[in-house]
Amino acid sequence: MNAKIKVLIVDDSAIVRKILSEAVSSQPDMEVVGTAPDPYVARDKILALKPDVLTLDIEMPRMDGLTFLKKVMRFHPVPTIVISSLSQASTTAALDALRFGAVDVLAKPSGPYSVGDLRLSLATRIRAAAQSRVMLPATAPPLPLLSLVPRREHPPIASPHAETMERLPAFSFHPSTVLAIGASTGGTVAIQDILLRLPADMPGTVITQHIPAGFSLAFANRLNTLCAMEVREAIDGDLLQPGLVLVAPGDFHLLLRRTTRGFVTELQQGPQVCYQRPSVDVMFASVAQAVGIHALGLLLTGMGTDGAKGLLALKRAGAPTIAQDEASSVVYGMPREAARIGAVDTVASLHDVPEILSETLRRHARSA
């Protein structure tokens, strides 16, 4: 039998530690090896227990979770899931944590319904985290995990490649072109790194990133402040245009429909697909139907199979399809499944994706 996934839970709330512990312990393939009320206790338990996955609160006494995460990732990297409240400050800090090496984020339980819903969501994310590779940002030299100094700084986060990457020149593309991007574990960082390289005058773009409700808005707003194009969380009835990027809201499927006005978004709260809402498959399938040959599909890092069938639908509609390669993926699950079923035209590293997008759009515009 395979060993169980060892989980260490770090949260200053005894109630939250109990809820998370019960949720983890209810799964046959994982166990709670310890809990900690603050980073100082967590430091000793990481070294002693060597957990496979860490769940980490953002707001804690003596040292905030973001500061602790940076120290952990510099000295003893552990796949980490951030457990955050939905306050504006906390959601912003949670996105910072993803830039500093955390692999996922989850909303802190706050009521009976959310506690029940948490059981499946947390288990799914822990399994993905256990299979992930921690991608460390280019930061200062490693610091000993033992040298923990209380502080509550949240400096601005830059792309790990910001100093070496240049934005590409304006694209050549057919006026009806739509770029559709899907991602899960590790996707927020991958999407940001790609969009930072792309020009303002780019095809209208729709994005489905597996992210909880409450965090998708902060994610879209973060991208909007960093990128050349306009980025916002999609609302029902948005008209997609060149230079506009629309991100699926957490807990809503994002679809694209062809109308007399052009391509318009539709939000649905239908059943989960591949255990996800929003689902990449749902978005890709709608783009394949609405846009067809003028679409371009990009599937990035993530656990599971969501997006593979949708990418195949895009390919069958005549659209070029691209998938991230294994070496640059935090979790090579969704791209692998897409390649397995023959849905992928081009496999590319994260660093090469922007140039490949540009060349694919240019070539496709000439042939369409």
Long-range contacts (C-beta under 8 A, 24 or more apart in sequence): 2-29, 4-29, 4-30, 4-31, 5-29, 5-30, 5-31, 5-52, 5-53, 5-126, 5-127, 5-130, 6-30, 6-31, 6-33, 6-49, 6-50, 6-51, 6-52, 6-53, 7-31, 7-32, 7-33, 7-51, 7-52, 7-53, 7-54, 7-55, 7-126, 8-32, 8-33, 8-34, 8-35, 8-36, 8-42, 8-45, 8-46, 8-49, 8-51, 8-53, 8-54, 8-55, 8-78, 9-34, 9-35, 9-36, 9-55, 10-35, 10-36, 10-37, 10-38, 10-39, 10-42, 10-54, 10-55, 10-56, 10-57, 10-60, 10-65, 10-68, 11-35, 11-37, 11-55, 11-56, 11-57, 11-60, 11-83, 12-37, 12-38, 12-57, 12-59, 12-60, 12-61, 13-57, 16-57, 16-83, 16-108, 16-109, 19-109, 19-115, 19-118, 20-55, 20-83, 20-109, 20-118, 20-122, 23-118, 23-119, 23-122, 23-123, 24-122, 24-123, 24-126, 26-119, 27-123, 27-126, 29-127, 30-123, 30-126, 30-127, 38-62, 38-63, 39-63, 39-65, 39-67, 39-68, 39-71, 39-148, 40-148, 42-68, 43-68, 43-145, 43-146, 43-148, 46-72, 46-76, 46-78, 46-145, 47-76, 47-145, 51-78, 52-78, 52-79, 52-130, 53-78, 53-79, 53-80, 53-81, 53-126, 53-129, 53-130, 54-78, 54-79, 54-80, 54-81, 55-80, 55-81, 55-82, 55-83, 55-106, 55-122, 55-126, 56-80, 56-81, 56-82, 56-83, 56-97, 56-102, 57-82, 57-83, 57-84, 57-108, 58-82, 58-83, 58-84, 58-85, 58-90, 58-93, 58-94, 58-97, 59-84, 59-85, 59-90, 62-150, 63-148, 63-150, 63-151, 63-152, 64-93, 64-152, 64-154, 65-93, 65-97, 66-93, 66-96, 66-97, 66-100, 66-154, 67-151, 67-152, 67-153, 68-148, 69-97, 69-100, 69-101, 69-102, 70-100, 70-101, 70-139, 71-143, 71-145, 71-147, 71-148, 72-101, 72-145, 73-100, 73-101, 73-134, 73-136, 74-136, 74-139, 74-140, 74-141, 74-142, 74-143, 75-142, 75-143, 75-144, 75-145, 76-145, 77-101, 77-134, 77-136, 78-134, 79-103, 79-129, 79-130, 79-132, 79-134, 80-129, 80-134, 81-105, 81-106, 81-122, 81-125, 81-126, 81-129, 82-106, 83-107, 83-108, 84-108, 84-215, 85-110, 86-214, 86-215, 88-218, 91-214, 91-215, 91-217, 91-218, 92-154, 92-218, 92-222, 93-154, 94-215, 94-218, 95-157, 95-188, 95-215, 95-218, 95-219, 95-222, 96-154, 96-157, 98-188, 98-189, 99-137, 99-157, 99-160, 99-189, 99-192, 100-137, 100-139, 100-157, 101-134, 101-135, 101-136, 101-137, 103-128, 103-129, 103-132, 103-134, 103-185, 103-186, 103-330, 103-331, 104-128, 104-129, 104-185, 105-211, 105-212, 105-215, 106-212, 107-212, 107-213, 107-214, 107-215, 120-275, 121-212, 124-275, 124-303, 125-185, 127-303, 128-184, 128-185, 128-302, 128-303, 128-304, 128-331, 128-333, 129-185, 131-303, 131-331, 131-333, 132-185, 132-186, 132-303, 132-330, 132-331, 133-329, 133-330, 133-331, 134-330, 135-186, 135-189, 135-330, 159-192, 159-193, 159-196, 159-226, 160-193, 161-193, 161-351, 162-196, 165-193, 165-196, 165-197, 166-197, 167-196, 167-197, 167-198, 167-199, 167-228, 168-197, 168-198, 168-199, 168-354, 168-355, 168-358, 169-199, 170-199, 170-201, 170-202, 171-198, 171-199, 171-201, 171-202, 171-203, 171-357, 171-358, 171-361, 171-362, 172-361, 172-362, 172-365, 173-202, 173-203, 173-361, 173-362, 173-364, 173-365, 174-294, 174-364, 174-365, 174-368, 175-242, 176-291, 176-294, 177-203, 177-204, 177-291, 177-294, 177-295, 177-296, 177-361, 177-364, 177-365, 178-203, 178-204, 178-205, 178-206, 178-240, 178-256, 178-263, 178-287, 178-290, 178-291, 178-294, 178-295, 178-296, 179-203, 179-204, 179-205, 179-206, 179-295, 179-296, 179-298, 179-357, 179-361, 180-205, 180-206, 180-207, 180-256, 180-283, 180-284, 180-287, 180-295, 180-296, 180-297, 180-298, 180-314, 181-205, 181-206, 181-207, 181-208, 181-298, 181-299, 181-300, 182-207, 182-208, 182-209, 182-280, 182-283, 182-284, 182-297, 182-298, 182-299, 182-300, 182-302, 182-306, 182-307, 182-310, 182-311, 182-334, 183-207, 183-208, 183-209, 183-210, 183-280, 183-299, 183-300, 183-301, 183-302, 183-334, 184-209, 184-210, 184-276, 184-280, 184-301, 184-302, 184-303, 184-304, 184-306, 184-331, 184-333, 184-334, 185-210, 185-301, 185-302, 185-303, 185-330, 185-331, 185-333, 186-300, 186-301, 186-302, 186-329, 186-330, 186-331, 187-300, 187-301, 187-302, 188-219, 189-330, 190-300, 190-301, 190-324, 190-328, 190-330, 190-350, 191-223, 191-300, 192-222, 192-223, 192-226, 192-227, 193-350, 194-298, 194-350, 194-353, 194-354, 194-357, 195-223, 195-226, 195-227, 195-229, 195-231, 195-245, 196-226, 196-227, 197-354, 198-227, 198-228, 198-229, 198-354, 198-357, 199-228, 199-229, 200-228, 200-229, 200-243, 201-242, 201-243, 202-229, 202-242, 202-243, 203-242, 203-296, 203-361, 204-240, 204-241, 204-242, 204-243, 204-244, 204-245, 204-246, 204-263, 205-229, 205-240, 205-244, 205-245, 205-246, 206-234, 206-240, 206-245, 206-246, 206-248, 206-254, 206-256, 206-265, 206-283, 206-287, 207-245, 207-246, 207-247, 207-248, 208-248, 208-254, 208-278, 208-279, 208-280, 208-282, 208-283, 209-247, 209-248, 209-278, 210-276, 210-278, 210-280, 210-302, 210-306, 211-250, 212-250, 212-251, 213-249, 213-250, 213-251, 213-252, 214-250, 215-250, 216-247, 216-248, 216-249, 216-250, 217-249, 219-247, 220-247, 223-247, 234-265, 234-267, 235-265, 235-267, 236-265, 236-266, 236-267, 237-264, 237-265, 237-266, 238-264, 238-265, 239-263, 239-264, 240-264, 240-265, 248-278, 248-283, 249-278, 250-278, 251-277, 251-278, 252-277, 252-278, 253-277, 253-278, 253-279, 253-282, 253-283, 254-278, 254-282, 254-283, 255-282, 255-283, 255-286, 256-283, 256-286, 256-287, 256-290, 256-291, 257-286, 257-290, 258-290, 258-291, 263-290, 263-291, 273-306, 274-304, 274-305, 274-306, 275-304, 275-306, 276-304, 276-306, 279-306, 280-306, 280-307, 280-310, 280-334, 281-306, 281-307, 281-308, 281-309, 281-310, 282-310, 283-310, 284-309, 284-310, 284-311, 284-313, 284-314, 285-309, 285-310, 285-313, 287-314, 287-319, 288-313, 288-314, 288-316, 288-317, 288-319, 289-313, 289-317, 291-317, 291-319, 292-317, 292-318, 292-319, 293-317, 293-318, 293-319, 293-368, 294-319, 294-364, 294-368, 295-319, 296-320, 296-321, 296-322, 296-357, 296-360, 296-361, 296-364, 297-321, 297-322, 298-322, 298-323, 298-353, 298-357, 299-323, 299-324, 299-334, 299-335, 299-338, 299-343, 299-344, 300-324, 300-329, 300-334, 300-335, 300-350, 301-328, 301-329, 301-330, 301-331, 301-332, 301-334, 301-335, 301-350, 302-329, 302-331, 302-333, 302-334, 302-335, 303-331, 303-333, 303-334, 304-333, 304-334, 304-337, 305-333, 305-334, 305-337, 306-334, 307-334, 307-337, 307-338, 308-334, 308-337, 308-338, 308-340, 308-341, 308-343, 309-341, 309-343, 311-338, 311-343, 311-344, 312-338, 312-341, 312-342, 312-343, 314-343, 315-342, 315-343, 315-344, 315-345, 320-345, 320-346, 320-360, 320-364, 321-345, 321-346, 322-346, 322-347, 322-348, 322-353, 322-356, 322-357, 322-360, 323-347, 323-348, 324-348, 324-349, 324-350, 324-353, 325-349
